[in-house]
Amino acid sequence: MLLDVFLTDQEKALKREVRNFAKDVPPELTKQLDRDEIRYPREYVKKLGDRNLIGLRFPRKYGGRGLTWTAEIAALEEIGVLGTALGCAFAMPSIVGEALNVFGTEEQKEKFLRPMLKGDLVSAEALTEPRGGSDFFGATTRAELKNGTFTVSGQKRFVVGADSADFFIVYVNTNPTGKPHERISLLLIERDRPGVEVKYLYGLLGTRGGGTGRIVFRDVKVPDSNLIGKINEGGTIFNTMMIPERLTSAGASLGMGRAALEVAMRYSDRRKAFGQKIRTFEGVSFKVADAITELDAARALTFAAGKTVDLKLPTARRLASEAKKCATDAAWNIVNLSMQIIGGIGYTNVFPIEKMVRDTRLIQIWTGTNEIMNLLIQHEFYREVLGDPNPGRNIEVDAPEGHMKDEIVYEDDEMWTKGW
């Protein structure tokens, strides 16, 4: 498998460890989650913690393993086969833990990061607002600081884990009249604080059992010791948080796409029509070829993005956005190709493909829509190319009539505006 090309022996061992963990997850758990009989898989999170599989990248002194993004992506692919709800429960500590590990105080790390990595505390990220969507800096949830205490009022929605989280990291507006990038701060708010209410749990097309809900904050009192980073610097934190949000989405998407493809391949190797296995027909086998090529391309890009983050390269944010877009699009395409291969029975719940379709539809939307990824990708690449201090060959000089400067017009000049 292409995956192994990117992995050290230690990372391959981790992949096998996580694969074995995923194989041991009871099928009834995924079914109960999809039937909304379990509102959040807390026992599953605890089992991850007991096996030291939460927050693999974080320092050993807080309970992590001190591993790389390459290792975490390998683990995410194996967990991704379980679907979006269990994949998100695995990934959320990586996202919340990033804020605590990079920007948190030692007290916050001991009080929240360490027990979270043990699976004793469940965390959630509260970012999206009813009017906000992708407009992050337009947050209206307010937090006013007075005498060492914040008073928080507002609401967040689409919070995965809202139903069961012990604490939330919440992006709040602490400077309403400031510049957009200087308005936001990040607060850690415990669930049991007076005024915190999980108001509504959403009925979802897929990704069920993740406890996704709306949280209302009514004059919640939060000590300033719960401020993560500095006040009004939540925008800087958010820019850093883009990386784990998008790479965890990308890594788990690889598993979702792979799982669907394997179901379709096994089916096509057993199902016969016109006296032969349907995998022998080009209409089927070419779909498999398209799917595995797309999956391998997404996998290579995702691991490349992880390595750029580990190396702290300036292209990391662009590549993380590319990986999220490419891997989630690939998973969606592959799941649909797989349903087409299986045919009508794939549209029933006799096979898991219909659930995979419902699950993977979300991944192109969450952690920043893929349209937002496009916005970031092109912006970052323009900046890289136009600001390159050592650009490559100027290919424009190779045009046979490139010397015809009068024909190279970038904007209206006096000649054009006066009609020649």
Buried (B, 14 or more C-beta within 10 A) or exposed (E): EEBEEBBEEEBBEBBEBBBEBBEEBEEEBBBBBBEEEBBBBBEBBBBBBEEBBBBBBBBEEBBBBEBBBBBBBBBBBBBBBBBBBBBBBBBBBBBBBBBBBBBBBEEBBEBBBBBBBBBEBBBBBBBBBEEBBEEBBBBBBBBBBEEEEBBBBBBBBBBBBBBBBBBBBBBBBBBEEEEEBBBBBBBBBBBEBEBBBBEBBBEBEBBBBBBBBBBBBEEBEBEEEBBBBEBBBBBBBBEBBBBBBBBBBBBBBBBBBBBBBEBBBEBBEEBEEEEEBBBEBEEBBEBBEEBBEBBBBBBBBBBBBBBBBBEEEEBBBBBBBBBBBBBBBBBBBBBBBBBBBBBEEBEEEEBBBBBBBBBBBBBBBBBBBBEBBEBBBEEBEEEEEEEEEEEEEEEEEEEEEEEEEEEEEEEEEEEEEEEE
